[in-house]
Amino acid sequence: MAKRKTKFVCQECGYESAKWMGKCPSCQSWNTMVEEFEQSARQASRSYVTSTATGNTKPQSIISIKSDMETRIGTKMKELDRVLGGGVVPGSLVLVGGDPGIGKSTLLLQLSAKLAETGQRVLYISGEESVKQTKLRADRLNLSSQELYVLAETDIALIERAIDEVQPVLVVIDSIQTVYQEEITSAPGSVAQVRECTAAFMRMAKTRGIAIFIVGHVTKQGSIAGPKLLEHMVDSVLYFEGERHHTYRILRAVKNRFGSTNEMGIFEMKELGLAEVVNPSEIFLEERSQGAAGSIVVASMEGTRPVLVELQALISPTSFGNPRRMATGIDHNRVSLLMAVLEKRVGLLLQNQDAYLNVAGGIRLDEPAIDLAIAISIASSFRNQITSPTDVVIGEIGLTGEIRRVSRIEQRVHEAAKLGFQRAVIPARNLSGWTYPEGMKVVGVSTLEEALQVGIGGS
């Protein structure tokens, strides 16, 4: 009998080594190398072989392949449908990650119940809770349906058998770190188990034409636990974000083979589970203080949705040799760049000032159209001059101090008009080619100095 070979695998990044090391050379993590048995070639290929039941396995000309539109499954949750690109695609594998206690299981249980209410069969498999515990959570959320089946199992062979018996259109696995294959000797949650089990679920989804959602735990750094290969194997990766002590949750797609990765869904955690937030702009602006220096509203685009959020800046003299620059919700380097432009092009002496910037509501903005709002909030706080509470500003700033055009200006301004804003400060190059909303004054600016004159106590 041939001797079984062993290897050492990092549980953080999946790096493999022939001998044990205290520190992983790839991710620099300590004490993460775990000994695992190598699989034989037959066992390793078993999880990756696609069944011939899916169709012809021979190469085909792309012209001869029928391009029928794949019908998506509506989830009855508009925010989730938006993030997925219009609904769940049959045969897709979706990975959902997020901090412990953020609401991943609640979201997927609500999704399962809503689909089951439409008469479609759903199988919810929990490796962390018993069937009775899942039932208690469903009762607390007031969820019940004849077509919702629940199973507490971690053996992937028994899970596959249950899928064949129930014949569901959607399967939820909570979570991938609890599932194991008997052929693999390492413990559940190890790199080898997570990789092989994910590959097996991908095969089940593609061969049977069912959608599978799997829950993935996250590390201390906020990334999904296990090798990065896990995110490459699935069709979509969704992150559920938010503070545990706040009620609002944000669902983002960082990878989506069947839709855009720029969309965002917003939910509010209530007593009966997660409720969709139809108009997030009202939520982000409801606690805005009136008549405060350093506060301005910006219209940002999250995918195809315009969102109005408040940008706050606090500029104060520094007590140290090097001034502090802190930013929450926006890029720290972008703030430093814009402060340099304000010093050079406008003459604001900011080199001896501490700067603290914050995006209210916990949302993160990463588009250049928020540059003008950052600059005006910094100048407003530095000069201690208030901005108009009915103003919204949009624009990108260049290094020479020019205000550059932005995309989808009409959608941004119309969203501001809906919420009662009376004036929009936008790039001058965006003034033509669209219809202004009734009752909204639109002001075009070409330079940063002109924008500050208009935005801070100007007209």
Secondary structure as GFF3:
##gff-version 3
##sequence-region A 1 459
A	DSSP	beta_strand	6	10	.	.	.	ID=ss1
A	DSSP	beta_strand	16	17	.	.	.	ID=ss2
A	DSSP	beta_strand	33	37	.	.	.	ID=ss3
A	DSSP	alpha_helix	41	46	.	.	.	ID=ss4
A	DSSP	three_ten_helix	52	54	.	.	.	ID=ss5
A	DSSP	three_ten_helix	62	64	.	.	.	ID=ss6
A	DSSP	alpha_helix	78	84	.	.	.	ID=ss7
A	DSSP	beta_strand	93	98	.	.	.	ID=ss8
A	DSSP	alpha_helix	104	117	.	.	.	ID=ss9
A	DSSP	beta_strand	122	126	.	.	.	ID=ss10
A	DSSP	alpha_helix	131	140	.	.	.	ID=ss11
A	DSSP	beta_strand	148	152	.	.	.	ID=ss12
A	DSSP	alpha_helix	156	166	.	.	.	ID=ss13
A	DSSP	beta_strand	170	174	.	.	.	ID=ss14
A	DSSP	three_ten_helix	176	178	.	.	.	ID=ss15
A	DSSP	alpha_helix	191	208	.	.	.	ID=ss16
A	DSSP	beta_strand	211	216	.	.	.	ID=ss17
A	DSSP	alpha_helix	229	233	.	.	.	ID=ss18
A	DSSP	beta_strand	236	241	.	.	.	ID=ss19
A	DSSP	beta_strand	248	256	.	.	.	ID=ss20
A	DSSP	beta_strand	264	270	.	.	.	ID=ss21
A	DSSP	beta_strand	273	276	.	.	.	ID=ss22
A	DSSP	alpha_helix	280	285	.	.	.	ID=ss23
A	DSSP	beta_strand	295	302	.	.	.	ID=ss24
A	DSSP	beta_strand	305	317	.	.	.	ID=ss25
A	DSSP	beta_strand	325	328	.	.	.	ID=ss26
A	DSSP	alpha_helix	332	341	.	.	.	ID=ss27
A	DSSP	pi_helix	342	346	.	.	.	ID=ss28
A	DSSP	beta_strand	353	359	.	.	.	ID=ss29
A	DSSP	three_ten_helix	368	370	.	.	.	ID=ss30
A	DSSP	alpha_helix	371	383	.	.	.	ID=ss31
A	DSSP	beta_strand	391	393	.	.	.	ID=ss32
A	DSSP	beta_strand	396	397	.	.	.	ID=ss33
A	DSSP	beta_strand	403	404	.	.	.	ID=ss34
A	DSSP	alpha_helix	409	418	.	.	.	ID=ss35
A	DSSP	beta_strand	423	427	.	.	.	ID=ss36
A	DSSP	three_ten_helix	428	430	.	.	.	ID=ss37
A	DSSP	beta_strand	441	445	.	.	.	ID=ss38
A	DSSP	alpha_helix	448	455	.	.	.	ID=ss39
###
